[in-house]
Amino acid sequence: MSREIPIIDLAPFRNGGPADRKPVAAEVARACETHGFLVVSGHGMPAAPGAALHDAGLRFFDLSLAEKLRVRRPRDDQNRGYIP
């Protein structure tokens, strides 16, 4: 089964009033409930920091396993850190 990842424009939420925000919030909720994730546009974030974050992520996953394990998740009930 193939499903498209929802792409949601946040500009109406950021720039509009309550009547503009409600449909965007409903779209985000629907995407989270049906897909578990989404892609956002119109967020107002400059492209450079996003590109730098993407590059840092790629560099991290290029590290050796031993290096990645230095930031391993501390406990199974914590949602932070590397999970091999």
mmCIF file of the N, C-alpha and C atoms, coordinates in Angstrom:
data_MODEL
# 
_entry.id   MODEL 
# 
loop_
_atom_site.group_PDB 
_atom_site.id 
_atom_site.type_symbol 
_atom_site.label_atom_id 
_atom_site.label_alt_id 
_atom_site.label_comp_id 
_atom_site.label_asym_id 
_atom_site.label_entity_id 
_atom_site.label_seq_id 
_atom_site.pdbx_PDB_ins_code 
_atom_site.Cartn_x 
_atom_site.Cartn_y 
_atom_site.Cartn_z 
_atom_site.occupancy 
_atom_site.B_iso_or_equiv 
_atom_site.pdbx_formal_charge 
_atom_site.auth_seq_id 
_atom_site.auth_comp_id 
_atom_site.auth_asym_id 
_atom_site.auth_atom_id 
_atom_site.pdbx_PDB_model_num 
ATOM 1   N N  . MET A 1 1  ? 0.835   -1.165 0.000  1.00 0.00 ? 1  MET A N  1 
ATOM 2   C CA . MET A 1 1  ? 0.000   0.000  0.000  1.00 0.00 ? 1  MET A CA 1 
ATOM 3   C C  . MET A 1 1  ? 0.893   1.245  0.000  1.00 0.00 ? 1  MET A C  1 
ATOM 4   N N  . SER A 1 2  ? 0.612   2.169  -0.859 1.00 0.00 ? 2  SER A N  1 
ATOM 5   C CA . SER A 1 2  ? 1.387   3.398  -0.946 1.00 0.00 ? 2  SER A CA 1 
ATOM 6   C C  . SER A 1 2  ? 0.492   4.582  -0.590 1.00 0.00 ? 2  SER A C  1 
ATOM 7   N N  . ARG A 1 3  ? 0.981   5.421  0.312  1.00 0.00 ? 3  ARG A N  1 
ATOM 8   C CA . ARG A 1 3  ? 0.250   6.630  0.681  1.00 0.00 ? 3  ARG A CA 1 
ATOM 9   C C  . ARG A 1 3  ? 1.177   7.813  0.548  1.00 0.00 ? 3  ARG A C  1 
ATOM 10  N N  . GLU A 1 4  ? 0.616   8.910  0.139  1.00 0.00 ? 4  GLU A N  1 
ATOM 11  C CA . GLU A 1 4  ? 1.393   10.137 0.026  1.00 0.00 ? 4  GLU A CA 1 
ATOM 12  C C  . GLU A 1 4  ? 1.517   10.788 1.396  1.00 0.00 ? 4  GLU A C  1 
ATOM 13  N N  . ILE A 1 5  ? 2.679   11.351 1.661  1.00 0.00 ? 5  ILE A N  1 
ATOM 14  C CA . ILE A 1 5  ? 2.888   12.080 2.903  1.00 0.00 ? 5  ILE A CA 1 
ATOM 15  C C  . ILE A 1 5  ? 2.156   13.413 2.790  1.00 0.00 ? 5  ILE A C  1 
ATOM 16  N N  . PRO A 1 6  ? 1.318   13.741 3.770  1.00 0.00 ? 6  PRO A N  1 
ATOM 17  C CA . PRO A 1 6  ? 0.606   15.019 3.705  1.00 0.00 ? 6  PRO A CA 1 
ATOM 18  C C  . PRO A 1 6  ? 1.575   16.194 3.806  1.00 0.00 ? 6  PRO A C  1 
ATOM 19  N N  . ILE A 1 7  ? 1.384   17.190 2.959  1.00 0.00 ? 7  ILE A N  1 
ATOM 20  C CA . ILE A 1 7  ? 2.143   18.435 3.008  1.00 0.00 ? 7  ILE A CA 1 
ATOM 21  C C  . ILE A 1 7  ? 1.157   19.521 3.413  1.00 0.00 ? 7  ILE A C  1 
ATOM 22  N N  . ILE A 1 8  ? 1.425   20.164 4.541  1.00 0.00 ? 8  ILE A N  1 
ATOM 23  C CA . ILE A 1 8  ? 0.488   21.135 5.090  1.00 0.00 ? 8  ILE A CA 1 
ATOM 24  C C  . ILE A 1 8  ? 1.146   22.512 5.151  1.00 0.00 ? 8  ILE A C  1 
ATOM 25  N N  . ASP A 1 9  ? 0.465   23.481 4.585  1.00 0.00 ? 9  ASP A N  1 
ATOM 26  C CA . ASP A 1 9  ? 0.928   24.867 4.556  1.00 0.00 ? 9  ASP A CA 1 
ATOM 27  C C  . ASP A 1 9  ? 0.536   25.545 5.862  1.00 0.00 ? 9  ASP A C  1 
ATOM 28  N N  . LEU A 1 10 ? 1.523   25.972 6.646  1.00 0.00 ? 10 LEU A N  1 
ATOM 29  C CA . LEU A 1 10 ? 1.264   26.628 7.917  1.00 0.00 ? 10 LEU A CA 1 
ATOM 30  C C  . LEU A 1 10 ? 1.065   28.135 7.793  1.00 0.00 ? 10 LEU A C  1 
ATOM 31  N N  . ALA A 1 11 ? 1.258   28.693 6.597  1.00 0.00 ? 11 ALA A N  1 
ATOM 32  C CA . ALA A 1 11 ? 1.149   30.144 6.431  1.00 0.00 ? 11 ALA A CA 1 
ATOM 33  C C  . ALA A 1 11 ? -0.197  30.691 6.892  1.00 0.00 ? 11 ALA A C  1 
ATOM 34  N N  . PRO A 1 12 ? -1.331  30.064 6.564  1.00 0.00 ? 12 PRO A N  1 
ATOM 35  C CA . PRO A 1 12 ? -2.594  30.613 7.068  1.00 0.00 ? 12 PRO A CA 1 
ATOM 36  C C  . PRO A 1 12 ? -2.678  30.606 8.596  1.00 0.00 ? 12 PRO A C  1 
ATOM 37  N N  . PHE A 1 13 ? -2.064  29.619 9.226  1.00 0.00 ? 13 PHE A N  1 
ATOM 38  C CA . PHE A 1 13 ? -2.055  29.560 10.687 1.00 0.00 ? 13 PHE A CA 1 
ATOM 39  C C  . PHE A 1 13 ? -1.189  30.687 11.245 1.00 0.00 ? 13 PHE A C  1 
ATOM 40  N N  . ARG A 1 14 ? -0.027  30.882 10.647 1.00 0.00 ? 14 ARG A N  1 
ATOM 41  C CA . ARG A 1 14 ? 0.912   31.894 11.124 1.00 0.00 ? 14 ARG A CA 1 
ATOM 42  C C  . ARG A 1 14 ? 0.412   33.304 10.883 1.00 0.00 ? 14 ARG A C  1 
ATOM 43  N N  . ASN A 1 15 ? -0.242  33.525 9.753  1.00 0.00 ? 15 ASN A N  1 
ATOM 44  C CA . ASN A 1 15 ? -0.574  34.880 9.323  1.00 0.00 ? 15 ASN A CA 1 
ATOM 45  C C  . ASN A 1 15 ? -2.041  35.252 9.498  1.00 0.00 ? 15 ASN A C  1 
ATOM 46  N N  . GLY A 1 16 ? -2.883  34.283 9.775  1.00 0.00 ? 16 GLY A N  1 
ATOM 47  C CA . GLY A 1 16 ? -4.314  34.557 9.834  1.00 0.00 ? 16 GLY A CA 1 
ATOM 48  C C  . GLY A 1 16 ? -4.861  34.636 11.239 1.00 0.00 ? 16 GLY A C  1 
ATOM 49  N N  . GLY A 1 17 ? -6.165  34.733 11.293 1.00 0.00 ? 17 GLY A N  1 
ATOM 50  C CA . GLY A 1 17 ? -6.868  34.783 12.563 1.00 0.00 ? 17 GLY A CA 1 
ATOM 51  C C  . GLY A 1 17 ? -7.407  33.412 12.925 1.00 0.00 ? 17 GLY A C  1 
ATOM 52  N N  . PRO A 1 18 ? -8.247  33.361 13.960 1.00 0.00 ? 18 PRO A N  1 
ATOM 53  C CA . PRO A 1 18 ? -8.797  32.076 14.427 1.00 0.00 ? 18 PRO A CA 1 
ATOM 54  C C  . PRO A 1 18 ? -9.511  31.281 13.337 1.00 0.00 ? 18 PRO A C  1 
ATOM 55  N N  . ALA A 1 19 ? -10.231 31.960 12.464 1.00 0.00 ? 19 ALA A N  1 
ATOM 56  C CA . ALA A 1 19 ? -10.947 31.241 11.393 1.00 0.00 ? 19 ALA A CA 1 
ATOM 57  C C  . ALA A 1 19 ? -9.980  30.596 10.411 1.00 0.00 ? 19 ALA A C  1 
ATOM 58  N N  . ASP A 1 20 ? -8.795  31.170 10.259 1.00 0.00 ? 20 ASP A N  1 
ATOM 59  C CA . ASP A 1 20 ? -7.782  30.608 9.361  1.00 0.00 ? 20 ASP A CA 1 
ATOM 60  C C  . ASP A 1 20 ? -7.006  29.484 10.028 1.00 0.00 ? 20 ASP A C  1 
ATOM 61  N N  . ARG A 1 21 ? -6.867  29.559 11.336 1.00 0.00 ? 21 ARG A N  1 
ATOM 62  C CA . ARG A 1 21 ? -6.057  28.588 12.073 1.00 0.00 ? 21 ARG A CA 1 
ATOM 63  C C  . ARG A 1 21 ? -6.767  27.256 12.255 1.00 0.00 ? 21 ARG A C  1 
ATOM 64  N N  . LYS A 1 22 ? -8.056  27.294 12.447 1.00 0.00 ? 22 LYS A N  1 
ATOM 65  C CA . LYS A 1 22 ? -8.792  26.063 12.744 1.00 0.00 ? 22 LYS A CA 1 
ATOM 66  C C  . LYS A 1 22 ? -8.648  25.001 11.646 1.00 0.00 ? 22 LYS A C  1 
ATOM 67  N N  . PRO A 1 23 ? -8.806  25.337 10.358 1.00 0.00 ? 23 PRO A N  1 
ATOM 68  C CA . PRO A 1 23 ? -8.641  24.303 9.322  1.00 0.00 ? 23 PRO A CA 1 
ATOM 69  C C  . PRO A 1 23 ? -7.216  23.736 9.254  1.00 0.00 ? 23 PRO A C  1 
ATOM 70  N N  . VAL A 1 24 ? -6.222  24.593 9.490  1.00 0.00 ? 24 VAL A N  1 
ATOM 71  C CA . VAL A 1 24 ? -4.833  24.118 9.472  1.00 0.00 ? 24 VAL A CA 1 
ATOM 72  C C  . VAL A 1 24 ? -4.614  23.151 10.631 1.00 0.00 ? 24 VAL A C  1 
ATOM 73  N N  . ALA A 1 25 ? -5.109  23.509 11.804 1.00 0.00 ? 25 ALA A N  1 
ATOM 74  C CA . ALA A 1 25 ? -4.973  22.625 12.968 1.00 0.00 ? 25 ALA A CA 1 
ATOM 75  C C  . ALA A 1 25 ? -5.666  21.293 12.706 1.00 0.00 ? 25 ALA A C  1 
ATOM 76  N N  . ALA A 1 26 ? -6.816  21.321 12.044 1.00 0.00 ? 26 ALA A N  1 
ATOM 77  C CA . ALA A 1 26 ? -7.534  20.086 11.724 1.00 0.00 ? 26 ALA A CA 1 
ATOM 78  C C  . ALA A 1 26 ? -6.731  19.229 10.747 1.00 0.00 ? 26 ALA A C  1 
ATOM 79  N N  . GLU A 1 27 ? -6.074  19.863 9.776  1.00 0.00 ? 27 GLU A N  1 
ATOM 80  C CA . GLU A 1 27 ? -5.238  19.115 8.822  1.00 0.00 ? 27 GLU A CA 1 
ATOM 81  C C  . GLU A 1 27 ? -4.064  18.446 9.535  1.00 0.00 ? 27 GLU A C  1 
ATOM 82  N N  . VAL A 1 28 ? -3.429  19.190 10.444 1.00 0.00 ? 28 VAL A N  1 
ATOM 83  C CA . VAL A 1 28 ? -2.297  18.632 11.197 1.00 0.00 ? 28 VAL A CA 1 
ATOM 84  C C  . VAL A 1 28 ? -2.771  17.450 12.040 1.00 0.00 ? 28 VAL A C  1 
ATOM 85  N N  . ALA A 1 29 ? -3.893  17.615 12.720 1.00 0.00 ? 29 ALA A N  1 
ATOM 86  C CA . ALA A 1 29 ? -4.429  16.526 13.545 1.00 0.00 ? 29 ALA A CA 1 
ATOM 87  C C  . ALA A 1 29 ? -4.736  15.301 12.698 1.00 0.00 ? 29 ALA A C  1 
ATOM 88  N N  . ARG A 1 30 ? -5.366  15.501 11.549 1.00 0.00 ? 30 ARG A N  1 
ATOM 89  C CA . ARG A 1 30 ? -5.716  14.389 10.659 1.00 0.00 ? 30 ARG A CA 1 
ATOM 90  C C  . ARG A 1 30 ? -4.452  13.671 10.178 1.00 0.00 ? 30 ARG A C  1 
ATOM 91  N N  . ALA A 1 31 ? -3.428  14.437 9.808  1.00 0.00 ? 31 ALA A N  1 
ATOM 92  C CA . ALA A 1 31 ? -2.176  13.831 9.338  1.00 0.00 ? 31 ALA A CA 1 
ATOM 93  C C  . ALA A 1 31 ? -1.522  13.013 10.447 1.00 0.00 ? 31 ALA A C  1 
ATOM 94  N N  . CYS A 1 32 ? -1.524  13.547 11.653 1.00 0.00 ? 32 CYS A N  1 
ATOM 95  C CA . CYS A 1 32 ? -0.913  12.829 12.778 1.00 0.00 ? 32 CYS A CA 1 
ATOM 96  C C  . CYS A 1 32 ? -1.691  11.563 13.114 1.00 0.00 ? 32 CYS A C  1 
ATOM 97  N N  . GLU A 1 33 ? -3.004  11.639 13.023 1.00 0.00 ? 33 GLU A N  1 
ATOM 98  C CA . GLU A 1 33 ? -3.843  10.492 13.367 1.00 0.00 ? 33 GLU A CA 1 
ATOM 99  C C  . GLU A 1 33 ? -3.815  9.403  12.298 1.00 0.00 ? 33 GLU A C  1 
ATOM 100 N N  . THR A 1 34 ? -3.687  9.783  11.040 1.00 0.00 ? 34 THR A N  1 
ATOM 101 C CA . THR A 1 34 ? -3.758  8.788  9.964  1.00 0.00 ? 34 THR A CA 1 
ATOM 102 C C  . THR A 1 34 ? -2.398  8.335  9.456  1.00 0.00 ? 34 THR A C  1 
ATOM 103 N N  . HIS A 1 35 ? -1.402  9.231  9.476  1.00 0.00 ? 35 HIS A N  1 
ATOM 104 C CA . HIS A 1 35 ? -0.082  8.896  8.935  1.00 0.00 ? 35 HIS A CA 1 
ATOM 105 C C  . HIS A 1 35 ? 0.998   8.819  10.017 1.00 0.00 ? 35 HIS A C  1 
ATOM 106 N N  . GLY A 1 36 ? 0.827   9.610  11.062 1.00 0.00 ? 36 GLY A N  1 
ATOM 107 C CA . GLY A 1 36 ? 1.844   9.652  12.102 1.00 0.00 ? 36 GLY A CA 1 
ATOM 108 C C  . GLY A 1 36 ? 2.918   10.678 11.860 1.00 0.00 ? 36 GLY A C  1 
ATOM 109 N N  . PHE A 1 37 ? 2.889   11.326 10.724 1.00 0.00 ? 37 PHE A N  1 
ATOM 110 C CA . PHE A 1 37 ? 3.853   12.377 10.425 1.00 0.00 ? 37 PHE A CA 1 
ATOM 111 C C  . PHE A 1 37 ? 3.350   13.204 9.257  1.00 0.00 ? 37 PHE A C  1 
ATOM 112 N N  . LEU A 1 38 ? 4.033   14.321 8.990  1.00 0.00 ? 38 LEU A N  1 
ATOM 113 C CA . LEU A 1 38 ? 3.645   15.216 7.909  1.00 0.00 ? 38 LEU A CA 1 
ATOM 114 C C  . LEU A 1 38 ? 4.835   16.070 7.514  1.00 0.00 ? 38 LEU A C  1 
ATOM 115 N N  . VAL A 1 39 ? 4.703   16.732 6.397  1.00 0.00 ? 39 VAL A N  1 
ATOM 116 C CA . VAL A 1 39 ? 5.682   17.714 5.938  1.00 0.00 ? 39 VAL A CA 1 
ATOM 117 C C  . VAL A 1 39 ? 5.000   19.064 6.024  1.00 0.00 ? 39 VAL A C  1 
ATOM 118 N N  . VAL A 1 40 ? 5.705   20.058 6.553  1.00 0.00 ? 40 VAL A N  1 
ATOM 119 C CA . VAL A 1 40 ? 5.112   21.386 6.639  1.00 0.00 ? 40 VAL A CA 1 
ATOM 120 C C  . VAL A 1 40 ? 5.798   22.343 5.674  1.00 0.00 ? 40 VAL A C  1 
ATOM 121 N N  . SER A 1 41 ? 5.005   23.236 5.112  1.00 0.00 ? 41 SER A N  1 
ATOM 122 C CA . SER A 1 41 ? 5.520   24.344 4.314  1.00 0.00 ? 41 SER A CA 1 
ATOM 123 C C  . SER A 1 41 ? 4.950   25.615 4.922  1.00 0.00 ? 41 SER A C  1 
ATOM 124 N N  . GLY A 1 42 ? 5.420   26.742 4.471  1.00 0.00 ? 42 GLY A N  1 
ATOM 125 C CA . GLY A 1 42 ? 4.914   28.007 4.983  1.00 0.00 ? 42 GLY A CA 1 
ATOM 126 C C  . GLY A 1 42 ? 5.200   28.221 6.450  1.00 0.00 ? 42 GLY A C  1 
ATOM 127 N N  . HIS A 1 43 ? 6.270   27.598 6.954  1.00 0.00 ? 43 HIS A N  1 
ATOM 128 C CA . HIS A 1 43 ? 6.600   27.674 8.377  1.00 0.00 ? 43 HIS A CA 1 
ATOM 129 C C  . HIS A 1 43 ? 7.380   28.911 8.741  1.00 0.00 ? 43 HIS A C  1 
ATOM 130 N N  . GLY A 1 44 ? 7.951   29.596 7.758  1.00 0.00 ? 44 GLY A N  1 
ATOM 131 C CA . GLY A 1 44 ? 8.694   30.815 8.016  1.00 0.00 ? 44 GLY A CA 1 
ATOM 132 C C  . GLY A 1 44 ? 10.149  30.621 8.384  1.00 0.00 ? 44 GLY A C  1 
ATOM 133 N N  . MET A 1 45 ? 10.588  29.394 8.451  1.00 0.00 ? 45 MET A N  1 
ATOM 134 C CA . MET A 1 45 ? 11.994  29.130 8.790  1.00 0.00 ? 45 MET A CA 1 
ATOM 135 C C  . MET A 1 45 ? 12.854  29.352 7.561  1.00 0.00 ? 45 MET A C  1 
ATOM 136 N N  . PRO A 1 46 ? 13.948  30.117 7.690  1.00 0.00 ? 46 PRO A N  1 
ATOM 137 C CA . PRO A 1 46 ? 14.839  30.293 6.553  1.00 0.00 ? 46 PRO A CA 1 
ATOM 138 C C  . PRO A 1 46 ? 15.428  28.947 6.103  1.00 0.00 ? 46 PRO A C  1 
ATOM 139 N N  . ALA A 1 47 ? 15.761  28.846 4.842  1.00 0.00 ? 47 ALA A N  1 
ATOM 140 C CA . ALA A 1 47 ? 16.258  27.583 4.288  1.00 0.00 ? 47 ALA A CA 1 
ATOM 141 C C  . ALA A 1 47 ? 17.625  27.184 4.854  1.00 0.00 ? 47 ALA A C  1 
ATOM 142 N N  . ALA A 1 48 ? 18.492  28.151 5.140  1.00 0.00 ? 48 ALA A N  1 
ATOM 143 C CA . ALA A 1 48 ? 19.866  27.832 5.563  1.00 0.00 ? 48 ALA A CA 1 
ATOM 144 C C  . ALA A 1 48 ? 19.933  26.997 6.838  1.00 0.00 ? 48 ALA A C  1 
ATOM 145 N N  . PRO A 1 49 ? 19.231  27.350 7.922  1.00 0.00 ? 49 PRO A N  1 
ATOM 146 C CA . PRO A 1 49 ? 19.315  26.498 9.112  1.00 0.00 ? 49 PRO A CA 1 
ATOM 147 C C  . PRO A 1 49 ? 18.768  25.090 8.867  1.00 0.00 ? 49 PRO A C  1 
ATOM 148 N N  . GLY A 1 50 ? 17.728  24.973 8.066  1.00 0.00 ? 50 GLY A N  1 
ATOM 149 C CA . GLY A 1 50 ? 17.184  23.652 7.757  1.00 0.00 ? 50 GLY A CA 1 
ATOM 150 C C  . GLY A 1 50 ? 18.181  22.808 6.988  1.00 0.00 ? 50 GLY A C  1 
ATOM 151 N N  . ALA A 1 51 ? 18.863  23.430 6.036  1.00 0.00 ? 51 ALA A N  1 
ATOM 152 C CA . ALA A 1 51 ? 19.877  22.710 5.261  1.00 0.00 ? 51 ALA A CA 1 
ATOM 153 C C  . ALA A 1 51 ? 21.041  22.301 6.152  1.00 0.00 ? 51 ALA A C  1 
ATOM 154 N N  . ALA A 1 52 ? 21.443  23.180 7.067  1.00 0.00 ? 52 ALA A N  1 
ATOM 155 C CA . ALA A 1 52 ? 22.542  22.858 7.984  1.00 0.00 ? 52 ALA A CA 1 
ATOM 156 C C  . ALA A 1 52 ? 22.148  21.694 8.896  1.00 0.00 ? 52 ALA A C  1 
ATOM 157 N N  . LEU A 1 53 ? 20.907  21.686 9.365  1.00 0.00 ? 53 LEU A N  1 
ATOM 158 C CA . LEU A 1 53 ? 20.429  20.585 10.213 1.00 0.00 ? 53 LEU A CA 1 
ATOM 159 C C  . LEU A 1 53 ? 20.417  19.274 9.440  1.00 0.00 ? 53 LEU A C  1 
ATOM 160 N N  . HIS A 1 54 ? 19.954  19.314 8.201  1.00 0.00 ? 54 HIS A N  1 
ATOM 161 C CA . HIS A 1 54 ? 19.937  18.119 7.349  1.00 0.00 ? 54 HIS A CA 1 
ATOM 162 C C  . HIS A 1 54 ? 21.353  17.589 7.153  1.00 0.00 ? 54 HIS A C  1 
ATOM 163 N N  . ASP A 1 55 ? 22.286  18.480 6.849  1.00 0.00 ? 55 ASP A N  1 
ATOM 164 C CA . ASP A 1 55 ? 23.684  18.075 6.647  1.00 0.00 ? 55 ASP A CA 1 
ATOM 165 C C  . ASP A 1 55 ? 24.275  17.466 7.921  1.00 0.00 ? 55 ASP A C  1 
ATOM 166 N N  . ALA A 1 56 ? 23.960  18.056 9.082  1.00 0.00 ? 56 ALA A N  1 
ATOM 167 C CA . ALA A 1 56 ? 24.464  17.518 10.351 1.00 0.00 ? 56 ALA A CA 1 
ATOM 168 C C  . ALA A 1 56 ? 23.922  16.110 10.584 1.00 0.00 ? 56 ALA A C  1 
ATOM 169 N N  . GLY A 1 57 ? 22.655  15.898 10.249 1.00 0.00 ? 57 GLY A N  1 
ATOM 170 C CA . GLY A 1 57 ? 22.072  14.564 10.397 1.00 0.00 ? 57 GLY A CA 1 
ATOM 171 C C  . GLY A 1 57 ? 22.769  13.545 9.516  1.00 0.00 ? 57 GLY A C  1 
ATOM 172 N N  . LEU A 1 58 ? 23.033  13.924 8.269  1.00 0.00 ? 58 LEU A N  1 
ATOM 173 C CA . LEU A 1 58 ? 23.734  13.013 7.363  1.00 0.00 ? 58 LEU A CA 1 
ATOM 174 C C  . LEU A 1 58 ? 25.139  12.693 7.874  1.00 0.00 ? 58 LEU A C  1 
ATOM 175 N N  . ARG A 1 59 ? 25.824  13.720 8.382  1.00 0.00 ? 59 ARG A N  1 
ATOM 176 C CA . ARG A 1 59 ? 27.181  13.484 8.917  1.00 0.00 ? 59 ARG A CA 1 
ATOM 177 C C  . ARG A 1 59 ? 27.128  12.554 10.133 1.00 0.00 ? 59 ARG A C  1 
ATOM 178 N N  . PHE A 1 60 ? 26.097  12.725 10.981 1.00 0.00 ? 60 PHE A N  1 
ATOM 179 C CA . PHE A 1 60 ? 25.980  11.857 12.153 1.00 0.00 ? 60 PHE A CA 1 
ATOM 180 C C  . PHE A 1 60 ? 25.839  10.401 11.725 1.00 0.00 ? 60 PHE A C  1 
ATOM 181 N N  . PHE A 1 61 ? 24.966  10.123 10.771 1.00 0.00 ? 61 PHE A N  1 
ATOM 182 C CA . PHE A 1 61 ? 24.730  8.736  10.384 1.00 0.00 ? 61 PHE A CA 1 
ATOM 183 C C  . PHE A 1 61 ? 25.880  8.149  9.567  1.00 0.00 ? 61 PHE A C  1 
ATOM 184 N N  . ASP A 1 62 ? 26.795  8.988  9.124  1.00 0.00 ? 62 ASP A N  1 
ATOM 185 C CA . ASP A 1 62 ? 28.012  8.497  8.481  1.00 0.00 ? 62 ASP A CA 1 
ATOM 186 C C  . ASP A 1 62 ? 29.076  8.089  9.496  1.00 0.00 ? 62 ASP A C  1 
ATOM 187 N N  . LEU A 1 63 ? 28.885  8.435  10.774 1.00 0.00 ? 63 LEU A N  1 
ATOM 188 C CA . LEU A 1 63 ? 29.859  8.077  11.807 1.00 0.00 ? 63 LEU A CA 1 
ATOM 189 C C  . LEU A 1 63 ? 29.889  6.563  12.014 1.00 0.00 ? 63 LEU A C  1 
ATOM 190 N N  . SER A 1 64 ? 30.946  6.101  12.640 1.00 0.00 ? 64 SER A N  1 
ATOM 191 C CA . SER A 1 64 ? 31.038  4.671  12.973 1.00 0.00 ? 64 SER A CA 1 
ATOM 192 C C  . SER A 1 64 ? 30.005  4.344  14.050 1.00 0.00 ? 64 SER A C  1 
ATOM 193 N N  . LEU A 1 65 ? 29.662  3.076  14.151 1.00 0.00 ? 65 LEU A N  1 
ATOM 194 C CA . LEU A 1 65 ? 28.706  2.648  15.170 1.00 0.00 ? 65 LEU A CA 1 
ATOM 195 C C  . LEU A 1 65 ? 29.209  3.018  16.563 1.00 0.00 ? 65 LEU A C  1 
ATOM 196 N N  . ALA A 1 66 ? 30.490  2.831  16.811 1.00 0.00 ? 66 ALA A N  1 
ATOM 197 C CA . ALA A 1 66 ? 31.055  3.152  18.127 1.00 0.00 ? 66 ALA A CA 1 
ATOM 198 C C  . ALA A 1 66 ? 30.838  4.626  18.477 1.00 0.00 ? 66 ALA A C  1 
ATOM 199 N N  . GLU A 1 67 ? 31.018  5.498  17.495 1.00 0.00 ? 67 GLU A N  1 
ATOM 200 C CA . GLU A 1 67 ? 30.820  6.926  17.748 1.00 0.00 ? 67 GLU A CA 1 
ATOM 201 C C  . GLU A 1 67 ? 29.342  7.241  17.993 1.00 0.00 ? 67 GLU A C  1 
ATOM 202 N N  . LYS A 1 68 ? 28.455  6.633  17.219 1.00 0.00 ? 68 LYS A N  1 
ATOM 203 C CA . LYS A 1 68 ? 27.019  6.881  17.411 1.00 0.00 ? 68 LYS A CA 1 
ATOM 204 C C  . LYS A 1 68 ? 26.552  6.360  18.763 1.00 0.00 ? 68 LYS A C  1 
ATOM 205 N N  . LEU A 1 69 ? 27.116  5.249  19.223 1.00 0.00 ? 69 LEU A N  1 
ATOM 206 C CA . LEU A 1 69 ? 26.713  4.672  20.502 1.00 0.00 ? 69 LEU A CA 1 
ATOM 207 C C  . LEU A 1 69 ? 27.096  5.549  21.686 1.00 0.00 ? 69 LEU A C  1 
ATOM 208 N N  . ARG A 1 70 ? 27.975  6.515  21.474 1.00 0.00 ? 70 ARG A N  1 
ATOM 209 C CA . ARG A 1 70 ? 28.333  7.450  22.549 1.00 0.00 ? 70 ARG A CA 1 
ATOM 210 C C  . ARG A 1 70 ? 27.130  8.299  22.955 1.00 0.00 ? 70 ARG A C  1 
ATOM 211 N N  . VAL A 1 71 ? 26.158  8.428  22.076 1.00 0.00 ? 71 VAL A N  1 
ATOM 212 C CA . VAL A 1 71 ? 24.946  9.204  22.385 1.00 0.00 ? 71 VAL A CA 1 
ATOM 213 C C  . VAL A 1 71 ? 23.713  8.298  22.362 1.00 0.00 ? 71 VAL A C  1 
ATOM 214 N N  . ARG A 1 72 ? 23.927  7.044  22.737 1.00 0.00 ? 72 ARG A N  1 
ATOM 215 C CA . ARG A 1 72 ? 22.841  6.060  22.763 1.00 0.00 ? 72 ARG A CA 1 
ATOM 216 C C  . ARG A 1 72 ? 21.744  6.490  23.739 1.00 0.00 ? 72 ARG A C  1 
ATOM 217 N N  . ARG A 1 73 ? 20.530  6.087  23.447 1.00 0.00 ? 73 ARG A N  1 
ATOM 218 C CA . ARG A 1 73 ? 19.389  6.377  24.314 1.00 0.00 ? 73 ARG A CA 1 
ATOM 219 C C  . ARG A 1 73 ? 19.698  5.843  25.712 1.00 0.00 ? 73 ARG A C  1 
ATOM 220 N N  . PRO A 1 74 ? 19.567  6.697  26.747 1.00 0.00 ? 74 PRO A N  1 
ATOM 221 C CA . PRO A 1 74 ? 19.943  6.275  28.098 1.00 0.00 ? 74 PRO A CA 1 
ATOM 222 C C  . PRO A 1 74 ? 19.113  5.105  28.630 1.00 0.00 ? 74 PRO A C  1 
ATOM 223 N N  . ARG A 1 75 ? 17.813  5.139  28.405 1.00 0.00 ? 75 ARG A N  1 
ATOM 224 C CA . ARG A 1 75 ? 16.927  4.069  28.887 1.00 0.00 ? 75 ARG A CA 1 
ATOM 225 C C  . ARG A 1 75 ? 15.855  3.829  27.836 1.00 0.00 ? 75 ARG A C  1 
ATOM 226 N N  . ASP A 1 76 ? 15.258  2.650  27.867 1.00 0.00 ? 76 ASP A N  1 
ATOM 227 C CA . ASP A 1 76 ? 14.224  2.316  26.883 1.00 0.00 ? 76 ASP A CA 1 
ATOM 228 C C  . ASP A 1 76 ? 12.997  3.212  26.963 1.00 0.00 ? 76 ASP A C  1 
ATOM 229 N N  . ASP A 1 77 ? 12.743  3.810  28.127 1.00 0.00 ? 77 ASP A N  1 
ATOM 230 C CA . ASP A 1 77 ? 11.559  4.654  28.265 1.00 0.00 ? 77 ASP A CA 1 
ATOM 231 C C  . ASP A 1 77 ? 11.843  6.129  27.969 1.00 0.00 ? 77 ASP A C  1 
ATOM 232 N N  . GLN A 1 78 ? 13.025  6.430  27.453 1.00 0.00 ? 78 GLN A N  1 
ATOM 233 C CA . GLN A 1 78 ? 13.383  7.808  27.098 1.00 0.00 ? 78 GLN A CA 1 
ATOM 234 C C  . GLN A 1 78 ? 13.469  7.922  25.578 1.00 0.00 ? 78 GLN A C  1 
ATOM 235 N N  . ASN A 1 79 ? 12.890  8.964  25.065 1.00 0.00 ? 79 ASN A N  1 
ATOM 236 C CA . ASN A 1 79 ? 12.868  9.159  23.616 1.00 0.00 ? 79 ASN A CA 1 
ATOM 237 C C  . ASN A 1 79 ? 13.890  10.216 23.195 1.00 0.00 ? 79 ASN A C  1 
ATOM 238 N N  . ARG A 1 80 ? 15.112  9.933  23.494 1.00 0.00 ? 80 ARG A N  1 
ATOM 239 C CA . ARG A 1 80 ? 16.204  10.789 23.017 1.00 0.00 ? 80 ARG A CA 1 
ATOM 240 C C  . ARG A 1 80 ? 17.430  9.903  22.873 1.00 0.00 ? 80 ARG A C  1 
ATOM 241 N N  . GLY A 1 81 ? 18.340  10.333 22.019 1.00 0.00 ? 81 GLY A N  1 
ATOM 242 C CA . GLY A 1 81 ? 19.559  9.581  21.818 1.00 0.00 ? 81 GLY A CA 1 
ATOM 243 C C  . GLY A 1 81 ? 19.464  8.636  20.640 1.00 0.00 ? 81 GLY A C  1 
ATOM 244 N N  . TYR A 1 82 ? 20.589  8.074  20.295 1.00 0.00 ? 82 TYR A N  1 
ATOM 245 C CA . TYR A 1 82 ? 20.694  7.155  19.152 1.00 0.00 ? 82 TYR A CA 1 
ATOM 246 C C  . TYR A 1 82 ? 20.134  5.790  19.522 1.00 0.00 ? 82 TYR A C  1 
ATOM 247 N N  . ILE A 1 83 ? 19.365  5.221  18.644 1.00 0.00 ? 83 ILE A N  1 
ATOM 248 C CA . ILE A 1 83 ? 18.823  3.866  18.819 1.00 0.00 ? 83 ILE A CA 1 
ATOM 249 C C  . ILE A 1 83 ? 19.346  3.018  17.676 1.00 0.00 ? 83 ILE A C  1 
ATOM 250 N N  . PRO A 1 84 ? 20.269  2.078  17.958 1.00 0.00 ? 84 PRO A N  1 
ATOM 251 C CA . PRO A 1 84 ? 20.846  1.281  16.873 1.00 0.00 ? 84 PRO A CA 1 
ATOM 252 C C  . PRO A 1 84 ? 19.816  0.327  16.260 1.00 0.00 ? 84 PRO A C  1 
# 
